[in-house]
Amino acid sequence: MNKPYSFSIDQMNGIVEDTYSKIINECENLKKNTNCPDEQVVALLSVIASNYAITTEKNKN
């Protein structure tokens, strides 16, 4: 079983906040340059998130 993970306060105020800001800015740039709707951004983020999701299939390997 995976043990719970939490970012430290320093990480939350540093790299995590910075990464969040960069992702939001890039999503806004994508919308601005393509005129895509929010739903398209959500779909893209879902595809990206699926690369990090643990699935039953991955656990079998």
Secondary structure by P-SEA (a helix, b strand, c coil): cccbbbbcccccccaaaaaaaaaaaaaaaaaaaccccaaaaaaaaaaaaaaaccccccccc
